[in-house]
């Protein structure tokens, strides 16, 4: 930045110095010509026609009295009669500017380079009366040309240039110091974080840019931190998922392996063999169901099939009919409070999974002689049971994978703890809200809000 300021200041000041020198030379030249014209008028007043003859001798005598100024005496027609310097090559001066003006108005001025002397001259010509005869007397004085004056000024211009370079160096250092110091202060404040403020009006736009940049950085850092937390949570969830699967699969596999080894040993009688075969089949079925549940749970994330309109009322009533036999075995009764014609955008298999898991849990964890009430109106589904309920310390884990109310996992209810996790995932992907209210020993109520109200 300093280098740029230095070059800009040097260009501006150099241009200014050159322009000033040219203008000054022009002004000085004009003043010099005006002074020469005034001096020639004074010289001309000293001419005496009776004293100086109209020939070379008279012109030289008059020139000598003027200190060496060139004098030319001409007749009334502009022909040279006398010359003080050298013999004029051209005797007819009637077309010279100053002579023509003198012949017309009595006097005339001109500035030009003399062909005879090869110098820049200022000419003044006046018509005078000498013994009744009109003569033209011309006096010429040497004058520097504009270019000659400018060449003479070049050493001074060069000196000014040297001082200009030094001045620009000092100015650049001072300017950048006072300009950059508040800017550097802003950058330090911005680097330290927080909002940047400045008392300089010119720097407020920079301060706002830095503030905006800080906000963007904070947002990016927040997003990265959130992504990091999500990754850590996903990794932890993955580890937990693998541990739970291992635990769930270990029990049936252990039973299958144990009975298979006993059968292979040949030491079991027929009655015990039948029990062993039944156990192996039962545990194999349980293992198959577990794998099926895991696959189904994983497939929800990759399910991109389009939705269509599903009659939620019909699906709920069909599920009640399917589960009623199982409920009757436990002495549990379904109460249907569904409203007719409730429809929603989804897919039949997902709605069936949602209703099946919620209703099956309501039956499975109910008490003998209890009830399961299914309420459905426009936009809301409620499934309420009179079962064992959920302890307050487990309420935040209800929708977690492999969570079961009875902690044996393979206990009397036979669940794997994936049903409510599947319900939660289905609702989350569809944009629905699922919640639970429960009181230990009195029952639970699961509510799905479809957001249609």
N, C-alpha and C positions, 0 to 999 in steps of 0.2 A: 504493500500500500504506500509506503514511504517513497519507493522508487517512482510509482505512478504520480504521486503528488509533486515530486521533484520535477519530473519531465513536463507535467502540465504547467507548473509555475514558471519553469524555464521558457517554455514555448510562448506563454502569454507575455512575460516580461521582455523576452528578446524581441518579439513582434512590436511591443510598445516602444522599446528603445529605438529600433530601426525606424519606425513610423515617426517618432519624435524627432530623430536626427534629420529625416527628410523634410519634415514640416519646418523645423528650426532653420535648416539651410535655406529653404525657400523664403522664409520670413527675413532672414538675415540678408539674403541676396537682394530682396526687394528694398529693404532699408538702405543697403549699400548703393543701389541705383538711385534712390530718391536723394540720398546725401550728395552723390556725384552730380545729379541734376541741379541741386541748389548751389553747389560750389561752382558749376559752370556758369550759372546765371550771374553769380558774383564776379567771376572772371570776366564775363562779357561786358559788364558795366565799366570795366577799366579800359575798354577799347576807345581810342581817339583817332578818328579818320584823318585829322590833320597831322598827327604825330607819326602814324604808321602808314607807309606807302602800300599800294595794292600790288605787291609783288613778293617774290620769295624773301627778299631782305626785310620787308615790312612784316611778313608773317613770322620770320625767325626772331625779329626784334620783339614782337608782341609775345611770342612763346617764351622768350627769355625772361620777360617781365613777369610772366605767370609761373615761373619756376619750372618750365620745360613741358608744359601742356602742348599738345599738338594743335596747330592753328592752320586753318585753310581759309584763304580769301578768294571769293568767287564774284563774278559779275552778276548782274540782275538776271541773267539767263541760266545761271548755274554752271558756267565754265570756270575752271580753276585759273586764278590769276597768280596766286602765291601759295607755297606750301612750306611749312617749317621743318618737316621731318625729312622726307625724301621726295624726289621728283615723282609726281603722280603718273602712273601709267595711263590712267584714263583721265582725260582732261574734262570730260563732260560729266558733271555730278548732278545734273538736273533731275535724274530719276531716283536719287537717293532720298530715302524717306524724310529725313530731317530737312533736306534742302527743299523738297516739294512743299512741306508744311510751311517753311519760312517764306517761300515765294507766294504762298496763298494767304497766310495769316500773319506773317511777320516773324514768327519763330517756330522752331520745331525740335523735337527730341527723337532719338533713336538709340537702340542698344543692339549691337551685332558684332560679329567678328570682322575685323578689318582685313580686306584682301591684300592690302599693301603691307601692313605690319604683322599680319597673321596673329592678332591678339583680339581679345574681347574688349570692345570700346563702348563708351557712352558719348554720344554726339549731341551737341547743342548748336543750333544754327539760328542766327538772327539777322534780319535786314536792317542795315544802318545807312545813314545819309552822310556821304563824304564829299563835301564841296559841291553839293547839288547832285551828286551821282549816287545811285542806289547800289550798295555793295552787300554781298552776303558773307558774313563772317561766321566761320564754324570752328568751335573748340571741341576737342576730343580728349577724354581722359580714360586711362586704362582702368578696367574693372574685371575682377575675377568672375569667371563663369560659375553657374550653379554647380556643375560637376566638379570643377576645381575646388570650390568651397567645400563640397561634400567629402572629396578625397582628403582635404586638409583636416576634416573633422574625424576621419577614421581612427586615428590614434586615441582620441578621446572616447569614441564609441567603443573601441576595444577595451579601454580601461573600465568603462561603465559595464561592459559585458563581464569582466572579471569580478567586479564588485557584485554584479547581478547573480553570478553563479554562487559566490560565497553567501550572499543574502538569501538565495533560494534554499541553499543547504541548511542555513540556520532556521529559516522559516519552516522548512519541511520538518525538521526535528521538533521544533516547538509545536507546530500545528498537529503533527501526529501524536505528540505526547499528550496534548490537551484533548485531542479528539479520541485517541485510543484508550486513554485512562478510564473514562466513564464506560466505554464499550467493554473493556476488559473487566470492569467491575460488574457489568450486567452479565457477562458470560460466567464469571465466578459465582454470582448469585444463582444463575440458572443451573449451573453444575451442582450447586449445593442443594437444589430442590426448592420447592415453594414458589410463590408468586413473585415475579420480578417487577420492580417499580423504578421509575426514574423521574428526576425533576426537569430533565431536558426535553423540550417539546420535540426536537428533531429525532430523539432516540425512542420515543414512545412506540412507534411502529415496530422497531426492532425488539423492544421489550414485549410487545404483544405477540410477535412471532416466536420469541423464546418461550413465553408462557404457553402458547399453543403447542409448541414442540414438547414442552414438559408434560402437558396434559396427555399428548399422544403417547409419550414414553411411559407415563404412569399407567395408561390404559393397556399398553402392550405388556408391561410387566405384570399387571393384574391378570391379563388374559393368560400369560405364560404360567403364572402361579396357579391359576385355576386349572389349566391343562395339566400341570404337574400334579396337583391334588387329585384330578380325575384319573390320571395314569396310576398314581399310587393306590387310589381307591380300587381301580380296576384290577391292579395286580393283587391287592389284598383280597378282593372279591374272588379273583380267579383261584388264588391259593386256598381260600376257604371253600370254594366250590369243589375243587379237586379233593380236599380233605373230607368233605361231606360225602362225596360220591364214593370215595374209598371206604369210608365207614359204612355207608349203606350197602355197598356190594360185598363187604367183608363177611357180614353175618350169613347171608345165604350161601356164599362160596365156601365158607368154613363148614357149614352143615352138609353141603353137597360132598365136599372132599372127605369129611369124616365118615359119613355113611358109605361112600364109595369104597373107602379103604376097608371098612368093616365087611362089606359085601365081598370084596376081593379076597379077604382072608379066609372065607369059607367057614367061619366059626359061628355064623348066625343061623338060628332055626328058621323055619318057614314063616312063623308068625312075626318074628322080628324083621325078617326080610321084607314082608309086606309093609310094615311100618317104615322101614328105611326107604323103600321105593316111593311110598306116599310122601315122605318128607322131602326126598330129592325132587320129585315132581312139583311139590308145593313151593320149595325154595327156588327152583328153576323158573316157575311162573312169576314168583315175586321179583326175581332178577330181571326177567323179560319185561315186566311192568315198569320197573325202575328205569331200564334203558329206554323204553318207550316214552316215559315221562320226560327224561332228559332230552331226548331227540325233539320231542314236541316243544319243550321250553326253548331250545336253541333255534328251532325253525321260526319262531315268532319274529326274531330280529331280522331274518332275511326274507320275510313275507312281503312281497311287493305286488301281490295280486290286487286288482281294482275292487273297490267296494260297490255294493248294490243295496237296494232297499230290502230290509228284512222285517218281517212281521214279528215284533218282539213279544206280543201277546201270545201268538200261536206257539212260538218257541218255548216260552215259559210254561204254558199249559202242557205241552208235549213232555217237557222235562219232569214236571210234577207227576204225569202219568207213568213215566219210565221208572221213577224212584219210589213211587207209592208202595210197590210190593216189598222193597227193602225196608222202607219206613215202618210198614205194618209188622214186620218181624220184630222190630224193636218197640213196638207199641207207640210209634210216633205218628202223628196225624198232620197232613198238609192242610193249610187254610188258604184258599185261593181268593185273593183280593185284587186280581189284575183287571185293568181297564181294557175294554175292547178296542181293537184297531190301532194300538200303539206301534209305530214303525220307526225304524232307524237305519241309517246308512252304515253297513258293515258287511260281513259275510256270515252265512249260516253256521259254518263250522266254528268260527270264533265266538259267536253268540252262544252256541251250544256248549263250548268249553267254559265260558264264563258262568253261565247259569248252572251247568253241571257241577263245577267245582264248588260254587257257593252253596247250592242246595245239598250236595252230597256231604259237605262238611257239617251243615246244619243238622242233618240226620245222624251222621257218624258220631258227633260230639254232643248229642242230645241225651236227655234222660228218658227212661222208660215212662211212657204215658205223656210225653211232652208233645209240643206242637212246633211246626215250622210254618210261619206266615209269609206268604209271598205277595208283596204289594207292588203294583206297577201302574203308574199314571204317565201323563205326558212328560217325558224327560227324566224320570227318576225310577229306580228299581230299589226296593228294600226287601231283604231276606232276614227275618228275625226268628231266632230259636229260643227255646227255654232250657238250653243245655248247661254244660258245666261252666261256661264263661271263660274269661281270660284274666289272669292276674295283672294288676296295673304295671308291674315291672316288665311284662312281656308285650305290652301294647305296641311299643315301637319296633318290635321284631315280627309282628304278625305276618307281614308281606315279604319277609326274608326267605331265601331259599333254604329248604330243609328244616324249617322251624315247625315243630309240632307241639300241641298243647301237652300231650303226654310225652315225657322226655325220653321214653324208651326207644323212639323211632320205629321200632318193630313191635310196638305194643299191641294191645288188643284192638285198636282202631285200624291198624294196618296202613297208615298213611306214610308218605315219604316227605311231606312238608314242601311239595312243589306246587300244590294246587293254587294256593293264594298268591304265590309268586307269579304263576302264569296269569292269574286274574289281573294282578297289578300291571304286568307288562302289556297285556292286551289293552287295558284302559289307558295306559300312558301313551302307547303308540296311536291310539284312536283319539286322544285328546279328551278323554273322560276322566272324571275324578271319583276314586273309590276310597271309602273311609269305613271305619268300624267304631261301634260303641259297644262296650261290654262291661259286665259286672260279674265278678267271680261267684259262681254258684247259682246265678240267676239267668244267664244266657247272653247272647250276642246279637247285634244287628249290623249287617253289612249293607252299605248304601252306595249305589253307583249313580252318579249325576251325569247324564248324557249332555247337559248344556243345551237343551232344546227349549227351555222356558224363556 
